[in-house]
């Protein structure tokens, strides 16, 4: 499994505003959770997920609900 590139990590840290997609990116980077898995779970392309992670695009309200559910699921793994 490959990790996240330095560009994605830096862009995620610089991203403003902090959307649910950016929050998910921070968590996935911390957990080294693969973007492929995120894309499958959210039924989106990897490019779309990277754009959310880096703040280049904002998720819709419907996608925000799905993202928040995934954030809750991943956060539970930290406990």
C-alpha positions as CSV (number, residue, x, y, z in Angstrom):
1,X,0.0,0.0,0.0
2,X,1.3,3.4,-1.0
3,X,1.0,6.4,1.3
4,X,-0.2,9.9,0.5
5,X,2.1,12.2,-1.5
6,X,3.6,15.2,0.1
7,X,1.6,17.4,-2.2
8,X,-1.7,16.0,-1.0
9,X,-0.6,16.3,2.6
10,X,0.5,19.9,2.2
11,X,-2.6,20.8,0.2
12,X,-4.8,19.3,2.9
13,X,-3.1,21.2,5.6
14,X,-3.5,24.5,3.7
15,X,-7.1,23.9,2.6
16,X,-9.6,26.6,3.5
17,X,-12.4,26.5,4.3
18,X,-12.4,23.3,6.3
19,X,-15.2,21.3,4.6
20,X,-16.2,17.7,5.5
21,X,-14.0,16.6,2.6
22,X,-11.0,18.3,4.0
23,X,-11.7,16.8,7.5
24,X,-12.0,13.4,6.0
25,X,-8.7,13.9,4.2
26,X,-7.0,14.8,7.5
27,X,-8.3,11.7,9.1
28,X,-7.4,9.4,6.2
29,X,-3.9,10.8,6.0
30,X,-3.5,10.3,9.8
31,X,-4.8,6.7,9.6
32,X,-3.1,6.0,6.2
33,X,-6.6,4.9,5.1
34,X,-6.4,4.3,1.3
35,X,-8.1,6.7,-1.0
36,X,-9.3,3.7,-3.1
37,X,-11.3,2.5,-0.2
38,X,-12.8,6.0,0.4
39,X,-13.8,6.2,-3.3
40,X,-15.4,2.8,-3.2
41,X,-17.4,3.5,0.0
42,X,-18.6,6.9,-1.3
43,X,-19.1,5.7,-4.9
44,X,-16.9,8.5,-6.3
45,X,-13.8,8.7,-8.3
46,X,-10.4,8.8,-6.7
47,X,-9.8,12.2,-8.3
48,X,-13.0,13.6,-6.7
49,X,-11.9,12.3,-3.3
50,X,-8.4,14.0,-3.7
51,X,-10.2,17.2,-4.8
52,X,-12.2,17.1,-1.6
53,X,-9.2,16.3,0.5
54,X,-7.3,19.3,-0.9
55,X,-10.2,21.7,-0.8
56,X,-10.3,22.1,-4.6
57,X,-14.0,21.0,-4.5
58,X,-16.7,20.9,-1.9
59,X,-19.0,17.9,-1.4
60,X,-22.7,18.3,-2.0
61,X,-25.1,18.1,1.0
62,X,-25.9,14.5,0.2
63,X,-22.2,13.6,-0.1
64,X,-21.5,15.5,3.2
65,X,-23.9,13.1,5.0
66,X,-22.0,10.1,3.6
67,X,-18.6,11.7,4.5
68,X,-19.7,12.4,8.0
69,X,-20.8,8.7,8.4
70,X,-17.4,7.6,7.2
71,X,-15.7,10.0,9.5
72,X,-17.6,8.5,12.4
73,X,-16.8,5.0,11.3
74,X,-13.0,5.8,11.0
75,X,-13.0,7.8,14.3
76,X,-14.4,4.7,16.1
77,X,-11.4,2.8,14.9
78,X,-9.2,5.2,16.8
79,X,-10.8,4.4,20.1
